[in-house]
Amino acid sequence: MTVEHVEFLVEEPSMEAFLRGILPRILGTVTFEVYPSQCKQELLERLPARLRAYAEWLPESWRLVVVVDRDDDDCHELKKRLESMASTAGLITRSRAAGPPYAVVNRIAIEELEAWYFGDWEAVCEAYPRLSHTIPMKAKYRNPDGIRGGTWEVFARILKASGYFAGGFRKIEAAKTLSQYMDPSRNRSRSFTVFHSALVEMVTP
């Protein structure tokens, strides 16, 4: 079954902005829509009802992708929670299917969207040229998904130290900008790679 359309449910507007910029380069001619919540808690609270609603009418050629930040949650427990919500709604997930067809893909950004920026530092430096190209060589930034102290706070501090966003980090603006520079195939963040691979698989005949 050829996938014709993908619906993305995400936890905040900055992820929406990022996906709207980068998805056309991943999905090609497959159409998509992105629906943000205002926060992770709101997304998770509303998700069971939304999944039940989708289960009533979702075409076989459509897919749902749920993307949430791990934050301080246990990754496996969070994934289990998402999988359980889909199963209860009567939707088959990619993780539980033996193969296509499936309806839902659950993905977790570890720890936050900004980890995906650290995963393609070349793109970050293209967007913000005053930044140092050697940041990923430092031990604390070497693993994009292992950066401690709040990934977005760390990212914001690095930008501010080079003279960007002096008045405060504007997450949506940064997401729109960086999505135009990022190359999905070179990202070193494992959580992004897993996300990207699922989408490529989804739209590859």
C-alpha positions as CSV (number, residue, x, y, z in Angstrom):
1,M,0.0,0.0,0.0
2,T,1.5,3.3,-1.1
3,V,1.4,6.0,1.6
4,E,-0.3,9.1,0.3
5,H,-0.5,11.3,3.4
6,V,1.1,11.6,6.9
7,E,-0.4,13.3,9.9
8,F,2.1,14.4,12.6
9,L,1.0,15.1,16.2
10,V,3.6,17.0,18.1
11,E,3.9,18.6,21.5
12,E,4.8,22.2,20.7
13,P,4.9,24.9,17.9
14,S,8.7,24.8,17.6
15,M,8.6,21.1,16.5
16,E,5.8,22.0,14.1
17,A,7.9,24.8,12.6
18,F,10.9,22.5,12.3
19,L,8.9,19.7,10.6
20,R,7.2,22.0,8.2
21,G,10.6,23.1,6.9
22,I,12.3,19.7,6.7
23,L,9.6,17.2,5.8
24,P,9.3,18.1,2.2
25,R,12.8,17.0,1.7
26,I,12.1,13.7,3.4
27,L,8.6,12.9,2.2
28,G,8.9,14.1,-1.4
29,T,5.5,14.1,-3.0
30,V,3.7,12.6,0.0
31,T,1.4,15.2,1.6
32,F,1.5,15.9,5.3
33,E,0.0,18.0,8.1
34,V,1.4,18.9,11.5
35,Y,-0.8,19.5,14.5
36,P,1.0,21.0,17.6
37,S,-0.2,21.0,21.2
38,Q,1.0,23.7,23.6
39,C,3.0,21.3,25.7
40,K,3.8,17.7,26.2
41,Q,1.2,17.2,29.0
42,E,-1.5,18.6,26.8
43,L,-0.5,16.2,23.9
44,L,-0.4,13.2,26.1
45,E,-3.7,14.0,27.8
46,R,-5.6,14.5,24.5
47,L,-3.9,11.7,22.6
48,P,-6.1,8.8,23.6
49,A,-9.3,10.6,22.4
50,R,-7.6,11.8,19.2
51,L,-6.4,8.3,18.4
52,R,-9.9,6.9,18.9
53,A,-11.2,9.5,16.5
54,Y,-8.6,8.7,13.9
55,A,-9.4,5.0,14.2
56,E,-12.9,5.7,13.0
57,W,-11.9,7.0,9.6
58,L,-8.2,6.8,8.9
59,P,-7.6,5.7,5.3
60,E,-5.3,2.7,4.7
61,S,-3.0,5.0,2.7
62,W,-2.5,7.4,5.6
63,R,-0.1,7.2,8.5
64,L,0.0,8.9,11.9
65,V,3.4,10.0,13.5
66,V,3.4,11.0,17.2
67,V,6.6,12.9,18.2
68,V,7.3,13.8,21.9
69,D,10.3,14.9,23.8
70,R,11.7,12.5,26.4
71,D,12.6,15.3,28.8
72,D,13.2,13.5,32.2
73,D,11.0,10.5,31.4
74,D,12.2,7.0,31.0
75,C,12.4,6.4,27.3
76,H,11.1,2.9,27.4
77,E,8.2,3.7,29.7
78,L,7.2,6.7,27.6
79,K,7.3,4.6,24.4
80,K,5.3,1.9,26.1
81,R,2.7,4.5,27.1
82,L,2.4,5.8,23.6
83,E,2.1,2.2,22.2
84,S,-0.6,1.4,24.7
85,M,-2.7,4.4,23.8
86,A,-2.6,3.4,20.1
87,S,-3.4,-0.2,20.9
88,T,-6.4,0.8,23.1
89,A,-7.7,3.0,20.3
90,G,-7.5,0.0,17.9
91,L,-4.6,1.2,15.8
92,I,-1.7,-0.9,14.8
93,T,1.7,0.7,15.5
94,R,4.9,0.1,13.5
95,S,6.6,-1.4,16.6
96,R,3.9,-4.0,17.0
97,A,3.3,-4.9,13.4
98,A,5.3,-7.7,11.8
99,G,5.6,-5.3,8.8
100,P,3.3,-3.0,6.8
101,P,0.5,-2.2,7.0
102,Y,0.5,-0.2,10.2
103,A,-1.2,3.1,11.1
104,V,0.9,4.7,13.8
105,V,4.6,5.5,14.3
106,N,5.6,6.7,17.8
107,R,8.9,8.6,18.0
108,I,10.8,10.3,20.9
109,A,13.2,13.2,20.5
110,I,16.0,12.6,23.1
111,E,16.2,14.7,25.1
112,E,14.5,17.5,23.1
113,L,14.2,18.9,19.6
114,E,17.5,20.8,20.1
115,A,19.4,17.5,20.3
116,W,18.6,17.2,16.6
117,Y,20.3,20.5,16.0
118,F,23.4,19.3,17.8
119,G,23.3,16.3,15.5
120,D,23.8,18.4,12.4
121,W,26.2,21.1,13.7
122,E,27.3,21.9,10.1
123,A,23.7,23.2,9.5
124,V,23.7,25.2,12.7
125,C,27.0,26.9,11.7
126,E,25.6,27.7,8.2
127,A,22.6,29.3,9.8
128,Y,24.6,31.1,12.5
129,P,28.1,31.6,11.1
130,R,29.7,33.1,14.2
131,L,29.4,29.8,16.0
132,S,32.4,27.6,16.5
133,H,32.6,24.5,14.3
134,T,34.5,22.7,17.0
135,I,31.5,22.4,19.5
136,P,30.8,18.8,18.6
137,M,34.4,17.8,19.3
138,K,34.0,18.7,23.0
139,A,33.2,15.7,25.2
140,K,29.9,17.1,26.6
141,Y,28.5,17.7,23.2
142,R,29.8,14.7,21.4
143,N,26.6,12.6,21.8
144,P,23.7,14.9,20.8
145,D,21.2,12.7,22.7
146,G,23.3,12.7,25.8
147,I,23.7,16.4,26.5
148,R,22.8,17.1,30.1
149,G,21.3,20.2,31.7
150,G,18.3,20.7,29.3
151,T,19.3,20.6,25.6
152,W,17.4,23.7,24.6
153,E,19.0,25.7,27.5
154,V,22.5,24.5,26.5
155,F,21.8,25.3,22.8
156,A,20.5,28.8,23.7
157,R,23.6,29.5,25.9
158,I,25.9,28.7,23.0
159,L,24.0,30.9,20.6
160,K,23.9,33.8,23.1
161,A,27.6,33.5,23.8
162,S,28.2,34.1,20.0
163,G,25.9,37.1,19.9
164,Y,22.7,35.5,18.8
165,F,19.3,35.8,20.5
166,A,20.7,38.3,23.1
167,G,17.2,39.1,24.2
168,G,16.2,35.5,24.7
169,F,16.1,32.3,22.7
170,R,13.2,32.3,20.2
171,K,12.5,28.6,19.6
172,I,10.1,28.9,16.8
173,E,12.3,31.3,14.8
174,A,15.3,29.0,15.3
175,A,13.3,25.9,14.2
176,K,12.2,27.6,11.0
177,T,15.7,28.7,10.2
178,L,17.5,25.5,11.0
179,S,15.1,23.3,9.2
180,Q,16.2,25.0,5.9
181,Y,19.8,24.1,6.4
182,M,19.7,20.6,7.9
183,D,20.6,17.6,5.9
184,P,18.6,14.6,7.2
185,S,21.2,12.1,5.9
186,R,24.1,13.4,8.0
187,N,22.5,13.9,11.4
188,R,24.4,12.3,14.2
189,S,21.5,12.2,16.7
190,R,20.3,8.7,17.1
191,S,16.8,9.7,17.9
192,F,16.7,11.8,14.7
193,T,18.1,8.9,12.7
194,V,15.4,6.6,14.0
195,F,12.7,9.2,13.2
196,H,14.2,9.8,9.7
197,S,14.5,6.1,8.9
198,A,10.9,5.4,9.7
199,L,9.7,8.2,7.4
200,V,12.0,7.0,4.6
201,E,10.7,3.5,5.0
202,M,7.2,4.7,5.0
203,V,7.3,6.6,1.7
204,T,9.6,4.2,-0.2
205,P,7.6,1.9,-2.5
